[in-house]
């Protein structure tokens, strides 16, 4: 079986936005929880085909921003424009339907299920047959399941996790669980992939492997990626552009070369008093 993951077909076929054009536009978004402002009037964009990093110290509002983008939270102010369509509110399942998938800061997998079944769960959003037919596993439903299982096997080969195909994910080391979660997100064939701290809890070798997979999904398959990551070496190596948040506000935005010399960013990471 070819280990190369075929994501390009879907992203190229259903997305009229050209490479380098704005795919996601965050416009003056604000989000509060009671009297606590998690995000304050933040604007930035993500261009098709790039790796866009969102960085900042703990409590900066990074994960809250991803939650707004993929519909877990609804911002009180501002809007999101995705693939040319403006929205103020969206349910998480609607975001998936429009081509947004994500991983989570804390691994969110079905621990008692195998690697294969967890990744197969990501294909469920693309299945046309209803639950009744899926339970029967007969006729058209069986043919559809076989088709989707072939896609899942391609992802397993691509992520080099053939040896844990039938292993319950709860028995896997953390680094492999993160890779399985990436596989489940890829199974949704996203136009925009949101990664929330994909390197968290990994050793150096695991980070190198994950970095390689992220680059290959982006550069070879054309999947646009927005990621949150605390490892600044990884951020500088992977990212085309970086937006920096601190205490819910945007303090810098630009290419890695410009951002890493930004005084506000240095102050934020060194803990200079505000």
FENQUI-V441400 format. One record per backbone hydrogen bond with DSSP energy under -1.0 kcal/mol. CO is the residue of the C=O (numbers start at 1). NH is the residue of the N-H. E is the energy in kcal/mol with one decimal. If there is no record, write none. Layout:
co=CO nh=NH e=E
co=CO nh=NH e=E
This chain:
co=5 nh=7 e=-1.3
co=7 nh=11 e=-1.7
co=8 nh=12 e=-2.7
co=9 nh=13 e=-1.8
co=10 nh=14 e=-2.3
co=18 nh=21 e=-2.2
co=21 nh=48 e=-3.2
co=23 nh=83 e=-3.0
co=24 nh=46 e=-2.8
co=25 nh=81 e=-2.6
co=26 nh=44 e=-1.5
co=27 nh=79 e=-1.9
co=29 nh=42 e=-2.6
co=30 nh=76 e=-1.4
co=30 nh=77 e=-1.5
co=31 nh=38 e=-1.8
co=31 nh=39 e=-2.0
co=33 nh=36 e=-2.1
co=36 nh=33 e=-3.1
co=39 nh=31 e=-2.2
co=42 nh=29 e=-2.7
co=44 nh=26 e=-3.1
co=46 nh=23 e=-2.7
co=46 nh=24 e=-2.2
co=47 nh=50 e=-1.8
co=48 nh=20 e=-2.2
co=50 nh=225 e=-2.4
co=51 nh=240 e=-2.9
co=51 nh=241 e=-1.3
co=52 nh=227 e=-2.2
co=53 nh=243 e=-2.7
co=55 nh=245 e=-3.0
co=57 nh=60 e=-1.5
co=60 nh=248 e=-1.6
co=61 nh=65 e=-1.8
co=62 nh=66 e=-1.9
co=63 nh=67 e=-2.4
co=64 nh=68 e=-1.6
co=65 nh=69 e=-2.2
co=66 nh=70 e=-2.3
co=67 nh=72 e=-1.6
co=67 nh=73 e=-2.2
co=68 nh=71 e=-1.0
co=77 nh=30 e=-1.9
co=79 nh=27 e=-2.7
co=80 nh=87 e=-2.7
co=81 nh=25 e=-2.9
co=82 nh=85 e=-1.5
co=85 nh=82 e=-2.4
co=87 nh=80 e=-2.8
co=91 nh=95 e=-1.8
co=92 nh=96 e=-1.9
co=93 nh=97 e=-1.8
co=94 nh=98 e=-1.3
co=95 nh=100 e=-2.2
co=96 nh=99 e=-1.2
co=99 nh=191 e=-2.1
co=99 nh=192 e=-2.6
co=101 nh=194 e=-3.1
co=109 nh=111 e=-1.1
co=110 nh=113 e=-1.7
co=111 nh=170 e=-2.4
co=113 nh=169 e=-2.4
co=114 nh=118 e=-2.3
co=115 nh=119 e=-2.2
co=116 nh=120 e=-2.5
co=117 nh=121 e=-1.6
co=120 nh=123 e=-1.3
co=123 nh=126 e=-2.3
co=124 nh=127 e=-1.1
co=130 nh=134 e=-2.2
co=131 nh=135 e=-2.4
co=132 nh=136 e=-1.7
co=133 nh=137 e=-1.9
co=138 nh=141 e=-1.4
co=139 nh=143 e=-2.1
co=140 nh=144 e=-2.3
co=141 nh=145 e=-2.3
co=142 nh=146 e=-2.3
co=143 nh=147 e=-2.0
co=144 nh=148 e=-2.4
co=145 nh=149 e=-2.6
co=146 nh=150 e=-1.8
co=147 nh=151 e=-1.3
co=148 nh=152 e=-2.1
co=149 nh=153 e=-2.4
co=150 nh=154 e=-1.7
co=151 nh=155 e=-1.8
co=152 nh=156 e=-2.4
co=153 nh=157 e=-2.3
co=154 nh=158 e=-2.5
co=155 nh=159 e=-2.4
co=156 nh=161 e=-2.2
co=157 nh=160 e=-1.1
co=161 nh=164 e=-1.3
co=162 nh=165 e=-1.5
co=164 nh=167 e=-1.3
co=165 nh=116 e=-2.4
co=167 nh=115 e=-1.2
co=168 nh=171 e=-2.0
co=169 nh=172 e=-1.5
co=173 nh=177 e=-1.9
co=174 nh=178 e=-2.2
co=175 nh=179 e=-1.3
co=176 nh=180 e=-2.4
co=177 nh=181 e=-2.4
co=178 nh=182 e=-1.9
co=179 nh=183 e=-2.1
co=180 nh=184 e=-2.3
co=181 nh=185 e=-1.9
co=182 nh=186 e=-2.4
co=183 nh=187 e=-1.7
co=185 nh=188 e=-1.2
co=186 nh=189 e=-2.1
co=191 nh=224 e=-1.5
co=192 nh=101 e=-2.1
co=193 nh=226 e=-2.4
co=194 nh=103 e=-2.2
co=195 nh=228 e=-2.9
co=197 nh=200 e=-1.4
co=199 nh=202 e=-1.9
co=203 nh=207 e=-2.4
co=204 nh=208 e=-2.2
co=205 nh=209 e=-2.1
co=206 nh=210 e=-2.6
co=207 nh=211 e=-2.7
co=208 nh=212 e=-1.9
co=209 nh=213 e=-2.2
co=210 nh=214 e=-2.4
co=211 nh=215 e=-2.3
co=212 nh=216 e=-2.4
co=213 nh=217 e=-2.6
co=214 nh=218 e=-2.1
co=215 nh=219 e=-3.5
co=216 nh=220 e=-1.4
co=217 nh=223 e=-1.7
co=218 nh=222 e=-1.2
co=224 nh=193 e=-2.9
co=225 nh=52 e=-3.1
co=226 nh=195 e=-2.5
co=227 nh=54 e=-3.0
co=228 nh=197 e=-1.9
co=230 nh=232 e=-1.0
co=231 nh=235 e=-2.3
co=232 nh=236 e=-2.6
co=233 nh=237 e=-1.8
co=234 nh=238 e=-2.5
co=235 nh=239 e=-2.2
co=241 nh=53 e=-2.5
co=242 nh=254 e=-2.4
co=243 nh=55 e=-2.4
co=244 nh=251 e=-2.7
co=244 nh=252 e=-1.1
co=246 nh=249 e=-1.7
co=248 nh=40 e=-3.4
co=249 nh=246 e=-2.6
co=252 nh=244 e=-2.9
co=254 nh=242 e=-3.2
co=255 nh=259 e=-2.4
co=256 nh=260 e=-2.4
co=259 nh=262 e=-1.9
co=262 nh=266 e=-2.2
co=263 nh=267 e=-2.7
co=264 nh=268 e=-2.3
co=265 nh=269 e=-2.3
co=266 nh=270 e=-1.8
co=267 nh=272 e=-2.6
